[in-house]
Amino acid sequence: MAKKKANKQLIYVVMAALFAAIITVVTASVLHIPTGNGYIHLGDSFIFLAASLLPLPYAIAAAAVGAGLADALTAPIWVIATVIIKSLIVLPFTSKKDKIINARNLIALIPALIVTCVGYYLADRILFGAWGAFAAVIPNVIQVAANAAIYVIFGLALDAAGFKKKVLK
């Protein structure tokens, strides 16, 4: 029994590390579109997937490390805000259901959108003190909406393949 628990924890650590690496690469270089005070990327879709597959501490680590490293490589001034915001957006998701795409995880996309927009707005205000920070809300909405769509597509594909049952049970 102890061996099975240790194996499961090892799987979670390895998956969290893989997600952190994927999040870093996808955020920093794959379809990386600069905006006025940040950039649009597809990394959040993998944060949502990590939050739907991994227990909360592992999902937080994957999101914070992956997104934080991406910002360290591309926009270092945002690292602290990103680590906080990305850690928060995983909180409403659950990995305890049999499927990745379930009602709770679909609803979790709404607070993820709100936390992202409000979090980066506040960070922009703190860092730059500009009321123009509101202009960054629209690119953040576009980013989260696009990432939500990609998350649902990937999640449905993984659910159809029985990924959770095969890998995590």
Secondary structure, 3 states (H helix, E strand, C coil): CHHHHHHHHHHHHHHHHHHHHHHHHHHHCCCCEEECCEEECCHHHHHHHHHHHCCHHHHHHHHHHHHHHHHHHHCHHHHHHHHHHHHHHCCCCCCCCCCCCCHHHHHHHHHHHHHHHHHHHHHHHHHHCCHHHHHHHHHHHHHHHHHHHHHHHHHHHHHHCCHHHHHHC
